[in-house]
Amino acid sequence: MAKEELIGVLDFILNRCNSAEIDAVAAAIVRRRKDLALFVNIPDPASLAKNLSSQINIEGSMEGLKKQIQEYAIRIIRQEAPELTDGQIEELCSAWLPGGSGRASPKDTGSIPKKMLASMIDQFIAFSLGRMDEEDDKALRNEIGPWPDKYWNSFPNPVKLIITDFLKGEIGEEEFSLRIGSFLSMR
């Protein structure tokens, strides 16, 4: 601040402010001090990069970096969504960060044909909601065995997450159909 501005502000505060204006100035000073306190400990970008690189111990290996990124992602997920189970967090990480690549894992690459996957999802939902005929359930069990478990284990992670949201009542049937349709259209 230029010296003239400072003198003008001080003159206003000391000689011309009424009670309400002094309260406003005091509140502004308190707020400004809080703002300054927030930024006091922020290092410059070069210091931040140096500090970060010292914390990330790559040791000449991309695997170490991938592991640290995955651990960081897990920490953020736990912080932002503490209600998720370890299994759900693992599913999210494998869907978003398998090997640190962010690409789908081999299990999610579309080994099940689209129409077959759609039919499996329909059967699984019908069974889970109690809408499946006993005869259809028995036929599937005779042919496949414990088919609900086998279907669940073969579903790609995004499908599992959508089904879970639907069965928990977090999304309605229309939203469920839209999400599944969107997922299937990308295959």
C-alpha positions in Angstrom: 0.0 0.0 0.0 1.3 3.4 -0.9 2.1 5.7 2.0 -0.6 8.2 1.0 -3.2 5.5 1.0 -2.2 4.4 4.5 -2.3 7.9 5.8 -5.8 8.4 4.3 -7.1 5.2 5.8 -5.7 6.0 9.2 -7.1 9.5 9.0 -10.5 8.2 8.2 -10.4 5.6 11.0 -9.1 8.0 13.7 -10.9 11.2 12.8 -14.1 10.6 10.8 -15.5 7.1 11.6 -18.7 6.7 13.6 -19.3 3.7 15.9 -20.8 1.5 13.1 -18.0 2.3 10.7 -15.4 1.4 13.3 -17.1 -1.9 13.9 -17.0 -2.5 10.1 -13.3 -1.7 10.0 -12.6 -3.9 13.0 -14.5 -6.8 11.3 -12.6 -6.2 8.1 -9.3 -6.3 9.9 -10.2 -9.6 11.7 -11.2 -11.1 8.3 -8.0 -9.9 6.6 -5.9 -11.4 9.4 -7.6 -14.7 8.9 -7.0 -14.5 5.1 -3.3 -13.7 5.6 -2.9 -16.5 8.2 -4.2 -19.0 5.6 -1.6 -18.0 3.1 1.4 -17.6 5.4 2.4 -21.3 5.3 2.0 -21.8 1.5 5.4 -22.3 -0.1 6.3 -21.0 -3.5 5.8 -23.5 -6.4 9.5 -24.5 -6.5 9.5 -25.3 -2.7 6.3 -27.2 -3.1 7.7 -29.3 -5.9 10.9 -30.0 -4.0 9.0 -31.0 -0.9 6.6 -33.2 -2.9 9.4 -34.9 -4.7 11.1 -35.6 -1.4 7.9 -37.2 -0.1 7.4 -39.4 -3.2 10.0 -42.0 -3.1 10.1 -43.4 -6.6 13.3 -45.3 -6.2 13.6 -45.6 -10.0 10.4 -47.6 -10.2 7.1 -46.8 -11.7 5.5 -49.4 -9.5 6.4 -47.4 -6.4 4.8 -44.3 -7.8 1.6 -46.3 -8.9 1.4 -47.7 -5.4 1.6 -44.3 -3.8 -1.0 -42.9 -6.2 -3.3 -45.8 -5.3 -2.7 -45.2 -1.6 -3.5 -41.5 -2.0 -6.7 -42.3 -3.9 -7.8 -44.7 -1.1 -7.1 -42.1 1.5 -9.1 -39.5 -0.4 -12.0 -42.0 -0.9 -12.0 -42.9 2.8 -12.0 -39.2 3.7 -14.8 -38.2 1.3 -17.0 -41.4 1.5 -16.4 -43.0 4.9 -19.5 -45.1 4.5 -17.9 -47.2 1.8 -16.7 -50.7 2.7 -13.1 -51.8 2.0 -14.5 -54.0 -0.8 -16.3 -51.1 -2.4 -13.2 -48.9 -2.2 -11.1 -51.7 -3.7 -13.7 -52.0 -6.6 -13.5 -48.3 -7.2 -9.7 -48.3 -7.2 -9.6 -51.3 -9.6 -12.1 -49.6 -11.9 -10.4 -46.2 -11.8 -6.7 -46.9 -11.1 -5.8 -50.5 -12.0 -2.0 -50.5 -12.1 -2.2 -46.7 -11.8 -3.4 -46.5 -15.4 -7.0 -45.4 -14.9 -8.1 -47.8 -17.6 -10.5 -50.7 -17.1 -9.0 -53.9 -15.8 -9.0 -57.0 -18.1 -12.1 -58.2 -16.3 -13.9 -55.1 -17.5 -12.9 -55.1 -21.1 -16.0 -56.7 -22.5 -15.4 -60.4 -22.4 -19.2 -60.9 -22.1 -21.2 -60.0 -25.3 -23.4 -56.9 -24.8 -26.7 -58.7 -25.3 -25.7 -61.5 -23.0 -24.6 -59.0 -20.3 -27.9 -57.1 -20.6 -29.8 -60.4 -20.2 -27.7 -61.4 -17.2 -28.4 -58.0 -15.6 -32.1 -58.3 -16.2 -32.2 -61.8 -14.6 -30.1 -60.7 -11.7 -32.3 -57.7 -11.0 -35.5 -59.8 -11.3 -34.1 -62.3 -8.9 -32.9 -59.7 -6.4 -36.3 -57.9 -6.4 -38.2 -61.2 -6.1 -39.7 -60.8 -9.5 -38.2 -64.0 -11.1 -40.3 -67.1 -11.5 -39.2 -70.0 -9.5 -39.0 -72.1 -12.7 -36.6 -69.7 -14.3 -34.5 -69.7 -11.1 -34.4 -73.5 -10.9 -33.6 -73.8 -14.6 -30.6 -71.4 -14.2 -29.4 -73.2 -11.0 -29.6 -76.6 -12.8 -27.7 -75.2 -15.8 -25.1 -73.0 -14.0 -25.2 -73.7 -10.3 -25.2 -70.8 -7.9 -25.9 -68.4 -10.8 -26.5 -65.2 -8.8 -23.0 -65.4 -7.4 -21.5 -66.3 -10.7 -23.3 -63.5 -12.4 -22.2 -61.0 -9.8 -18.6 -62.1 -10.0 -18.6 -61.8 -13.8 -20.2 -58.3 -13.9 -17.8 -55.4 -14.7 -17.2 -53.1 -11.7 -19.3 -50.2 -13.0 -22.2 -52.6 -13.5 -21.8 -53.8 -9.9 -21.8 -50.2 -8.6 -25.0 -49.3 -10.6 -26.8 -52.4 -9.4 -25.7 -51.8 -5.8 -27.0 -48.2 -6.0 -30.3 -49.4 -7.4 -30.8 -52.3 -4.9 -30.0 -49.9 -2.0 -32.7 -47.5 -3.3 -30.2 -44.8 -4.0 -31.4 -44.5 -7.6 -34.7 -45.3 -9.1 -35.6 -47.8 -11.8 -35.5 -45.2 -14.6 -32.1 -43.9 -13.5 -30.9 -47.5 -13.2 -32.0 -48.3 -16.8 -30.4 -45.1 -18.1 -27.0 -45.9 -16.4 -27.0 -49.5 -17.5 -28.0 -48.5 -21.1 -25.3 -45.9 -21.1 -22.7 -48.4 -19.9 -23.8 -51.0 -22.5 -23.7 -48.5 -25.3 -20.0 -47.7 -24.6 -19.0 -51.4 -25.0 
